[in-house]
Amino acid sequence: MNPDDLRALQAPLKETYRIDPDAALVTLTARGQIGEGISCSVRTGQALVNAGLHPATGGTGTLACSGDMLLEALAACAGVTMSAVATAIGVDIRDGAVSVEGDLDFRGTLGVSKEAPVGFQAVRLTFELDSDATEEQLDTLLRLTERYCVVYQTLRQPPSILVSRTKSQQHAHDDRRTSPPTH
């Protein structure tokens, strides 16, 4: 894809969003199904992913780790964003790779130490690029990739998260059938 193709693809969307900002507000969703043992299945755009415990928390390593999936989401988003930005500004990337590393102290998630945080303490995002672009162009490419990468920005500036629970429809229905009538 060249810059003109990308502009032609995105121009109608940008115009719509300028005229009607509410049209740009989209709610993305994900749903997991808690499974047997200690697992949760998540349907992605391409496959069903079965996630479980990381080996450092007692898992076998046969199921995906959600921490790895978070880093993979960052790698994918950063790679797609960089590719789009490179196309938009006319930087040719002959070949490229995105690497993400994250440091965890599993004492936190296992409750071994209250001082050990739960979650990643450091994340490193590295791009390996084969390009004839100048250093200035590559710096601009990196800066704009950081600016427009949704997953990167979400991790840098976390959104508010509301956690709630409900009864499943099946069990809510069962409770109505087995509950004595109230007078």
C-alpha positions as CSV (number, residue, x, y, z in Angstrom):
1,M,0.0,0.0,0.0
2,N,1.3,3.5,-0.8
3,P,0.5,6.8,1.0
4,D,-2.2,7.7,-1.5
5,D,-4.0,4.3,-1.1
6,L,-3.9,4.7,2.7
7,R,-5.3,8.3,2.5
8,A,-8.0,7.2,0.1
9,L,-8.9,4.4,2.5
10,Q,-9.0,6.6,5.6
11,A,-10.3,9.9,4.2
12,P,-14.0,9.0,4.3
13,L,-13.6,7.8,7.9
14,K,-11.8,10.9,9.0
15,E,-14.4,13.1,7.4
16,T,-17.2,11.2,9.1
17,Y,-15.5,11.5,12.4
18,R,-14.9,15.2,12.0
19,I,-18.6,15.8,11.2
20,D,-19.9,13.3,13.8
21,P,-17.4,12.7,16.6
22,D,-19.8,10.1,18.2
23,A,-19.4,7.9,15.1
24,A,-15.7,7.4,16.1
25,L,-16.6,6.0,19.5
26,V,-16.6,2.2,19.2
27,T,-16.8,-0.3,22.0
28,L,-14.5,-3.3,21.4
29,T,-15.4,-6.4,23.3
30,A,-13.8,-9.6,24.4
31,R,-15.4,-12.5,26.2
32,G,-13.7,-15.4,28.0
33,Q,-15.3,-18.7,29.0
34,I,-14.0,-20.1,32.3
35,G,-13.1,-23.7,31.6
36,E,-12.0,-26.9,33.2
37,G,-9.1,-26.9,35.6
38,I,-7.7,-23.4,35.8
39,S,-8.3,-22.1,32.3
40,C,-10.2,-19.5,30.3
41,S,-10.9,-19.6,26.6
42,V,-11.0,-16.4,24.6
43,R,-12.1,-16.2,21.0
44,T,-9.8,-14.0,18.9
45,G,-10.5,-12.8,15.4
46,Q,-8.8,-15.9,14.0
47,A,-8.9,-18.7,16.6
48,L,-10.0,-19.8,20.1
49,V,-7.2,-19.3,22.6
50,N,-7.1,-21.4,25.7
51,A,-5.3,-19.5,28.5
52,G,-4.1,-20.9,31.8
53,L,-1.4,-20.5,34.5
54,H,2.1,-19.5,33.5
55,P,4.7,-22.2,34.5
56,A,6.0,-19.8,37.2
57,T,2.6,-20.0,38.9
58,G,2.1,-23.7,38.5
59,G,1.0,-24.1,34.9
60,T,2.2,-26.7,32.5
61,G,3.0,-24.3,29.7
62,T,0.6,-26.0,27.4
63,L,-2.0,-23.2,27.6
64,A,-1.4,-19.6,26.6
65,C,-0.4,-17.1,29.3
66,S,-2.5,-13.9,29.5
67,G,0.7,-12.0,30.4
68,D,2.3,-13.2,27.2
69,M,-1.0,-12.3,25.3
70,L,-0.8,-8.7,26.7
71,L,2.8,-8.4,25.4
72,E,1.7,-10.0,22.1
73,A,-1.1,-7.5,21.8
74,L,1.4,-4.7,22.3
75,A,3.7,-6.2,19.6
76,A,0.9,-6.6,17.1
77,C,-0.5,-3.1,17.7
78,A,2.9,-1.4,17.6
79,G,3.8,-3.3,14.4
80,V,0.5,-2.4,12.6
81,T,0.8,1.2,13.8
82,M,4.4,1.5,12.7
83,S,3.5,0.0,9.3
84,A,0.6,2.5,8.8
85,V,2.7,5.5,10.0
86,A,5.5,4.5,7.7
87,T,3.1,4.2,4.8
88,A,1.5,7.6,5.6
89,I,4.8,9.5,5.8
90,G,6.5,7.7,2.9
91,V,9.1,5.7,4.8
92,D,9.9,2.4,3.2
93,I,10.5,-0.5,5.6
94,R,12.0,-3.4,3.6
95,D,11.8,-5.7,6.7
96,G,11.0,-5.2,10.3
97,A,10.3,-7.0,13.6
98,V,8.8,-5.9,16.9
99,S,10.0,-7.4,20.2
100,V,8.4,-6.9,23.5
101,E,9.7,-8.0,26.9
102,G,8.1,-7.6,30.3
103,D,9.4,-8.2,33.8
104,L,7.2,-9.8,36.4
105,D,7.8,-10.8,40.0
106,F,5.6,-13.8,40.5
107,R,5.8,-13.5,44.3
108,G,3.1,-10.7,43.9
109,T,0.5,-12.8,42.0
110,L,1.1,-15.8,44.2
111,G,0.7,-13.8,47.4
112,V,4.2,-14.8,48.6
113,S,5.1,-11.1,49.3
114,K,2.8,-8.2,49.8
115,E,5.7,-5.9,48.8
116,A,6.1,-7.5,45.4
117,P,3.8,-5.8,42.9
118,V,1.3,-7.8,40.9
119,G,1.8,-7.1,37.2
120,F,4.6,-6.0,34.9
121,Q,7.2,-3.7,36.5
122,A,8.9,-2.9,33.2
123,V,8.1,-3.4,29.5
124,R,10.6,-3.0,26.7
125,L,9.4,-2.4,23.1
126,T,12.1,-2.7,20.4
127,F,11.8,-2.3,16.7
128,E,14.3,-3.9,14.3
129,L,14.1,-2.1,11.0
130,D,15.7,-2.5,7.6
131,S,15.2,0.8,5.9
132,D,17.0,3.5,3.9
133,A,15.2,6.2,5.9
134,T,17.3,8.9,7.6
135,E,17.8,8.9,11.3
136,E,15.4,11.9,11.5
137,Q,12.7,10.0,9.6
138,L,13.2,6.9,11.8
139,D,12.9,9.1,14.9
140,T,9.7,10.6,13.5
141,L,8.4,7.1,12.7
142,L,9.1,5.9,16.2
143,R,7.5,9.0,17.8
144,L,4.4,8.8,15.8
145,T,4.1,5.0,16.4
146,E,4.2,5.7,20.1
147,R,1.6,8.5,19.7
148,Y,-0.9,6.4,17.7
149,C,-0.5,2.9,19.1
150,V,-3.7,2.1,21.0
151,V,-2.2,-0.7,23.2
152,Y,0.9,1.3,24.0
153,Q,-1.0,4.4,24.9
154,T,-3.5,2.3,27.0
155,L,-0.5,0.9,29.0
156,R,1.1,4.3,29.4
157,Q,-2.1,6.0,30.5
158,P,-4.3,3.4,32.0
159,P,-8.1,3.9,31.5
160,S,-10.5,3.6,34.4
161,I,-11.7,0.0,34.7
162,L,-15.0,-1.0,36.2
163,V,-15.2,-4.5,37.6
164,S,-18.6,-6.1,38.3
165,R,-20.2,-9.4,38.5
166,T,-23.6,-10.9,37.6
167,K,-25.2,-14.3,37.8
168,S,-25.1,-16.3,34.6
169,Q,-28.5,-16.5,32.9
170,Q,-28.6,-20.2,33.4
171,H,-28.1,-20.0,37.1
172,A,-30.3,-17.0,37.6
173,H,-33.1,-19.0,35.9
174,D,-32.3,-22.1,38.1
175,D,-32.5,-19.9,41.2
176,R,-35.9,-18.7,40.3
177,R,-37.2,-22.3,39.8
178,T,-35.8,-23.6,43.1
179,S,-36.5,-20.6,45.3
180,P,-39.6,-20.8,47.4
181,P,-42.3,-18.3,46.6
182,T,-42.3,-15.2,48.6
183,H,-45.5,-13.7,50.0
